[in-house]
């Protein structure tokens, strides 16, 4: 059964593409009608998602203007009981990247005597990573209630080297060395797991504490911020910028649909939930989404992701070499697409768990399968296969009115969807951080034109890496993916002193 579930996503995606080609050749009229209906559905879905994007954006802007520390004091006199455990898993990232993240933490508008900070480095990263960790400790250790450096040993049997296994090791260490000796109740600890390039906005922990205190069953939820990939956006090329903002916009759309929201990248989790499930799986690649499903199965479906509708900033995928950036973009998207491995984990868990309501099993099974199927196929169906009936339909079909009108109808529908592209370009400019000295007004032209690359990015850095990930899962064995660490750097190095 588990092997069947590993094959299922890739099989559905490849079957869809094969049937599109086959039907275009054998039943071109039927294929043409399908393409028109599918493009119309895609247009309506684009409008629907755009409305959610606008709702989230408006709320996020409002939330950024509020002093959330004062709001907490108004609603809860015992808010100071909450401790924040903050884990930064680190590999070989340079000192500048780590420094900027800790500097933002130091500037948080929240009592630092409630911060337990862990810099979790990998033994396999070598002596340079340990030197970086020590430099960070010298600068920041006395700024927080507790500061701990953990070293995740390499070659632990059964582990996949990566973020999840490092986080699990760090959490167990801080539990043993700090939390349990101080007898801090697990219910009073919120664990924020941040990618090493994550920089928080000043009110992040105040907003997090406020939402935690106002959420029903607050120990049964992951708290999800909005990732803005803007730390180094002015150092990224056009493709990288388009992909970065597209990822941000998708997460913003999901924040206004909390019933469909799952965890992604940097997030905050009650420590009690982590202890209950035994921390992150050490053999999972996509630990950021898997942790939600672990909790969902453990608590028999009584678990959710609560949107913070508040941002954090992270790095765009940028490198001095254009072709290396392209390579890194593809590998990063493929790793994200490896979240398809959650499908067999989740559905197999549903089969074994008899306490989760059937409606929840059906809802989430359909939602997660459809999501990865769409990721792998929709862009190709819209932008690459729309002309197939005309090409493969033969002379008889090409003499029909539908053959003549198909390119016009699909082209018109796609043109209508450019409204979404234009609004995305405008919103991306609004979300840009303060401009560096070298940025001129005429640079805005390139930041608008870059969105013409969207069809290319959706196929080359969306559908294709998703198809590869699903195919690798389908084949299994040595084709399964491990954890790929996205390289970080600062092209224009800052002077942190």
C-alpha positions in Angstrom: 0.0 0.0 0.0 2.8 2.4 0.9 4.6 1.7 -2.4 1.4 2.2 -4.3 0.9 5.6 -2.7 4.5 6.6 -3.6 3.7 5.7 -7.3 0.3 7.4 -7.3 1.3 11.2 -7.7 3.8 10.7 -10.5 1.4 8.2 -12.2 -1.4 10.8 -12.2 0.7 13.6 -13.5 2.3 11.6 -16.3 -1.1 10.1 -17.2 -2.6 13.5 -17.5 0.2 14.7 -19.9 0.1 11.5 -22.0 -3.7 11.6 -22.3 -3.5 15.2 -23.4 -1.2 14.3 -26.2 -3.2 11.1 -27.1 -6.6 12.8 -27.1 -5.3 15.8 -29.1 -4.3 13.3 -31.8 -7.3 10.9 -31.6 -10.2 13.2 -30.4 -9.1 16.7 -31.2 -12.5 18.3 -30.8 -12.9 16.8 -27.3 -9.4 18.0 -26.5 -10.2 21.5 -27.7 -13.3 21.7 -25.6 -11.3 20.5 -22.6 -8.6 23.1 -23.2 -11.1 25.9 -23.4 -12.8 24.8 -20.2 -9.6 24.2 -18.4 -8.2 27.7 -19.3 -11.5 29.2 -18.2 -11.3 27.4 -14.9 -7.7 28.6 -14.5 -8.7 32.2 -15.2 -11.5 32.0 -12.6 -9.1 30.4 -10.1 -6.6 33.2 -10.8 -9.2 35.8 -10.0 -10.3 33.9 -6.9 -6.7 33.6 -5.6 -6.0 37.3 -6.4 -8.8 38.3 -4.1 -7.3 36.3 -1.3 -3.9 37.8 -2.0 -5.4 41.3 -1.7 -7.1 40.4 1.6 -4.0 39.1 3.1 -1.9 42.0 1.9 -4.3 44.5 3.4 -4.3 42.7 6.8 -0.5 42.3 6.8 0.0 46.0 6.2 -2.4 46.8 9.1 -0.6 44.3 11.4 2.8 45.9 10.6 1.6 49.2 12.0 0.4 47.8 15.4 2.5 47.7 18.6 1.6 44.1 19.5 3.5 44.1 22.8 1.0 46.7 24.1 -1.9 44.7 22.7 -0.7 41.6 24.6 -0.6 43.6 27.9 -4.2 44.7 27.3 -5.6 41.1 26.9 -3.5 38.9 29.1 -1.8 39.8 32.4 0.1 36.4 32.4 1.7 36.8 28.9 5.1 37.0 30.5 4.9 33.3 31.4 5.5 32.5 27.7 9.1 31.7 26.7 10.3 31.6 23.2 12.7 28.9 22.1 14.3 30.0 18.9 16.3 27.5 16.9 18.5 28.5 13.9 19.8 25.3 12.1 23.0 26.2 10.3 25.2 24.4 7.8 28.0 26.3 6.0 26.4 29.7 5.7 28.8 32.7 6.0 29.1 34.9 9.1 27.3 37.9 7.4 24.1 35.9 6.8 24.0 34.5 10.4 24.9 37.9 11.9 22.0 39.7 10.1 19.5 37.2 11.4 20.7 37.5 15.0 20.8 41.3 14.7 17.1 41.3 13.8 16.5 39.1 16.8 18.3 41.5 19.1 16.0 44.4 17.8 12.8 42.5 18.6 10.2 44.5 20.5 9.9 41.8 23.1 11.6 41.1 26.5 14.8 39.3 25.6 14.9 37.6 29.0 12.2 35.3 27.5 14.3 34.2 24.6 16.1 30.8 24.7 18.2 30.9 21.5 19.9 27.8 19.9 22.4 28.0 17.1 22.3 24.4 15.8 25.3 23.7 13.6 26.3 20.5 11.8 29.4 18.5 12.7 29.9 17.8 9.0 30.1 21.5 8.3 33.6 21.5 9.8 35.6 23.9 11.8 34.5 27.0 9.9 30.9 26.6 11.0 32.1 26.2 14.6 34.2 29.4 14.3 31.1 31.3 13.0 29.0 30.0 15.9 31.6 31.1 18.4 31.7 34.6 16.9 27.9 34.9 17.1 28.0 33.7 20.7 30.6 36.3 21.6 28.4 39.1 20.1 24.9 38.0 21.2 25.0 35.4 24.0 24.5 38.0 26.7 21.6 39.6 24.9 19.2 36.7 25.7 18.0 34.7 28.6 19.9 31.6 27.4 22.1 30.9 24.5 23.2 27.4 23.4 25.3 26.1 20.5 24.5 22.5 19.6 26.6 20.3 17.2 24.6 17.7 15.3 26.7 14.6 14.9 27.1 13.2 11.4 26.5 9.6 10.3 23.7 8.8 12.8 22.1 5.5 11.5 18.7 6.0 9.9 19.0 9.8 9.6 18.9 11.9 6.5 21.5 14.7 7.0 19.5 18.0 6.8 17.5 20.5 8.6 15.0 18.2 10.2 17.5 15.9 11.9 19.5 18.9 13.0 16.4 20.6 14.6 15.4 17.4 16.4 18.9 17.1 17.9 19.0 20.7 18.9 15.5 20.5 20.5 16.4 17.4 22.5 19.6 19.1 23.7 18.0 22.3 24.9 15.3 20.2 26.6 17.9 18.2 28.5 20.3 21.1 29.3 18.0 24.1 29.9 14.3 23.5 29.9 14.1 20.5 32.1 16.7 21.7 34.7 14.9 25.0 34.9 11.5 23.2 35.1 9.9 25.5 32.6 6.4 24.0 31.7 6.3 22.8 28.2 2.9 24.5 27.7 4.6 27.9 28.3 7.2 27.5 25.5 6.7 28.4 21.8 9.4 27.0 19.5 10.3 29.1 16.5 12.3 27.2 13.9 13.9 29.7 11.5 16.1 29.1 8.4 19.4 30.6 9.2 18.7 33.5 6.8 15.4 34.4 8.5 15.2 38.0 9.7 12.3 38.9 11.9 10.3 42.1 11.9 10.4 43.9 15.3 6.9 42.9 16.4 7.1 39.3 15.3 7.3 37.7 18.7 4.7 40.1 20.2 2.3 39.3 17.3 3.0 35.5 17.7 2.3 35.7 21.5 -0.9 37.7 20.9 -2.2 35.2 18.3 -1.2 32.3 20.6 -3.1 33.8 23.5 -6.2 34.5 21.4 -6.4 31.1 19.6 -8.7 28.4 20.7 -6.9 25.1 21.6 -3.6 27.1 21.1 -1.4 24.1 21.9 -2.9 22.3 18.9 -1.6 24.6 16.2 1.5 25.6 14.2 1.8 29.4 13.8 2.8 30.4 10.3 4.2 33.7 9.2 4.4 35.0 5.6 7.9 34.6 4.1 9.2 37.6 2.1 12.2 36.5 0.1 13.6 40.0 0.1 16.8 40.1 2.2 19.0 40.2 -0.8 16.4 40.9 -3.5 18.5 43.6 -5.1 21.3 41.1 -5.7 19.0 38.5 -7.4 18.5 38.3 -11.1 15.1 38.6 -12.8 14.2 34.9 -12.7 15.1 34.6 -9.1 13.1 37.7 -8.2 10.0 36.4 -10.1 10.2 33.0 -8.4 10.8 34.5 -5.0 7.8 36.8 -5.2 5.6 34.0 -6.7 6.4 31.9 -3.6 5.6 34.8 -1.3 2.3 35.5 -3.1 1.3 31.8 -2.9 1.9 31.8 0.9 -0.1 35.1 1.2 -3.0 33.5 -0.7 -3.0 30.5 1.6 -3.0 32.7 4.8 -6.6 33.9 4.0 -7.6 30.2 3.5 -6.6 28.8 6.9 -8.7 25.7 6.3 -6.2 24.7 3.6 -3.0 26.1 5.2 -0.1 23.8 5.9 3.3 24.7 7.5 6.1 26.0 5.4 9.8 26.9 6.0 10.2 29.1 9.1 7.4 28.6 11.6 6.5 28.5 15.3 5.2 25.4 17.2 4.2 24.8 20.9 7.0 22.9 22.6 4.5 20.5 24.2 3.4 19.3 20.7 7.0 18.7 19.8 7.6 16.6 22.9 4.3 14.7 22.4 5.3 13.6 18.8 8.9 13.0 19.6 10.2 16.0 17.7 10.9 16.2 13.9 11.3 13.0 11.9 15.0 12.5 11.2 14.5 10.6 8.0 12.3 13.3 6.3 13.5 15.8 3.7 10.6 18.2 3.8 10.5 18.5 7.6 8.7 21.9 7.5 5.5 20.4 6.1 6.0 16.9 7.6 5.9 18.3 11.1 2.3 19.4 10.5 1.2 16.0 9.4 3.0 14.3 12.3 1.0 16.4 14.7 -2.2 16.0 12.7 -2.0 12.2 12.9 -0.8 12.2 16.5 -3.8 14.3 17.7 -6.3 12.4 15.5 -7.0 15.3 13.2 -7.4 17.9 15.9 -4.6 20.0 14.8 -4.3 23.0 12.5 -2.0 25.8 11.1 -2.9 29.3 12.3 -1.9 32.2 10.0 -0.1 35.0 11.7 -0.7 37.3 8.7 2.7 38.9 9.7 5.9 38.6 7.7 9.4 37.5 8.2 12.1 38.1 5.6 14.4 35.5 4.0 16.9 35.3 1.2 16.1 35.1 -2.5 18.1 32.5 -4.3 21.0 34.7 -5.6 24.5 33.9 -6.8 27.1 35.9 -8.7 27.0 33.5 -11.6 23.8 33.5 -13.7 24.0 29.8 -14.5 24.7 28.8 -11.0 21.7 30.8 -9.9 19.6 28.9 -12.4 20.9 25.6 -11.1 20.3 26.6 -7.5 16.8 27.8 -8.3 15.9 24.4 -10.0 17.4 22.4 -7.1 15.6 24.5 -4.5 12.2 24.1 -6.3 12.8 20.3 -6.7 13.5 20.0 -3.0 10.3 21.9 -2.2 8.5 19.7 -4.6 9.8 16.6 -2.8 7.1 17.5 -0.3 5.1 15.1 -2.4 6.6 12.4 -0.2 4.0 13.6 2.4 1.3 12.0 0.3 2.2 8.3 1.1 3.1 9.3 4.7 -0.3 11.0 5.3 -2.6 8.6 3.5 -0.9 5.6 5.0 -1.3 7.3 8.3 -5.0 7.8 7.6 -5.4 4.1 6.9 -3.9 3.1 10.2 -5.6 5.8 12.3 -9.2 4.9 13.1 -10.0 8.0 15.1 -9.7 10.8 12.5 -13.1 11.6 11.0 -13.6 10.2 7.5 -14.6 13.6 6.1 -11.2 15.0 7.2 -9.3 12.1 5.7 -11.1 12.6 2.3 -10.7 16.4 2.4 -7.0 16.4 3.1 -6.3 13.5 0.7 -8.0 15.2 -2.2 -6.4 18.5 -1.3 -2.8 17.3 -1.1 -3.0 15.1 -4.2 -4.7 17.8 -6.3 -2.1 20.3 -5.1 0.9 18.3 -6.2 -0.9 17.2 -9.4 -1.6 20.9 -10.3 2.0 21.9 -9.5 3.3 19.3 -12.0 0.8 19.7 -14.8 -1.2 22.9 -14.9 1.5 25.2 -16.3 2.3 22.7 -19.1 -1.3 22.3 -19.9 -1.9 26.0 -20.1 1.2 27.3 -21.8 2.7 24.3 -23.7 -0.1 22.0 -24.8 -2.9 24.3 -25.7 -2.0 24.1 -29.4 -1.7 20.4 -29.6 -5.1 19.7 -31.2 -4.2 22.0 -34.0 -0.8 20.3 -34.5 -1.9 16.7 -34.0 -5.6 16.8 -35.0 -5.0 16.2 -38.7 -6.5 17.8 -41.9 -10.1 16.9 -41.1 -10.0 18.7 -37.7 -8.0 21.7 -39.0 -10.8 22.4 -41.5 -13.3 22.9 -38.6 -14.4 26.2 -37.0 -13.2 25.0 -33.6 -9.7 24.4 -35.0 -9.7 28.0 -36.3 -11.0 29.5 -33.1 -9.1 27.5 -30.5 -5.9 29.6 -30.6 -7.9 32.8 -30.5 -10.1 31.7 -27.6 -7.2 30.3 -25.5 -5.1 33.3 -26.4 -7.9 35.7 -25.2 -8.3 33.8 -21.9 -4.5 33.9 -21.3 -4.5 37.7 -22.1 -7.2 38.3 -19.6 -5.1 36.6 -17.0 -2.4 39.2 -17.6 -4.3 41.3 -15.1 -2.9 39.0 -12.4 0.6 39.5 -13.8 0.2 43.3 -13.8 -1.1 43.4 -10.2 1.7 41.0 -9.1 4.3 43.3 -10.6 2.8 46.3 -8.7 2.5 44.4 -5.4 6.1 43.1 -5.8 7.4 46.7 -6.1 5.4 47.7 -3.0 6.9 44.9 -1.0 10.5 45.8 -1.9 12.7 46.7 1.1 14.4 50.1 1.3 16.4 50.8 -1.9 20.2 50.6 -1.8 22.2 53.6 -3.2 22.8 52.0 -6.6 19.0 51.5 -7.2 17.6 54.1 -9.6 14.1 54.9 -10.6 14.6 53.4 -14.1 15.4 50.1 -12.4 11.6 49.8 -11.8 11.2 49.1 -15.5 13.1 45.8 -15.1 11.2 44.9 -11.9 8.0 45.2 -14.0 9.2 43.5 -17.2 10.5 40.5 -15.2 6.9 39.3 -14.8 6.8 38.5 -18.6 9.0 35.6 -17.6 6.3 34.1 -15.5 5.2 31.4 -18.0 8.8 30.3 -18.3 9.4 30.2 -14.6 6.1 28.3 -14.0 7.2 25.6 -16.4 11.0 25.4 -16.0 11.0 26.1 -12.2 7.5 24.8 -11.3 6.2 21.9 -13.4 9.5 20.3 -14.4 11.1 20.0 -11.0 7.8 18.9 -9.6 7.6 16.2 -12.3 11.1 15.1 -11.5 10.4 14.9 -7.8 7.3 12.8 -8.4 9.1 10.6 -10.9 11.9 9.9 -8.4 9.4 9.0 -5.7 7.6 6.8 -8.2 10.8 4.9 -9.1 12.1 4.9 -5.5 15.4 3.3 -4.4 18.5 5.3 -5.2 16.4 7.9 -7.1 14.9 9.2 -3.8 16.1 12.7 -2.9 18.1 13.8 0.1 18.2 17.2 1.7 19.8 19.8 -0.6 21.0 22.9 1.3 20.4 26.2 -0.6 23.7 28.1 -0.6 23.6 31.5 1.0 25.9 34.4 0.6 26.0 38.2 0.5 27.3 39.3 -2.9 27.9 42.8 -1.6 29.3 41.9 1.8 28.3 44.2 4.7 30.7 45.2 7.5 28.9 43.8 10.6 31.2 45.8 12.9 
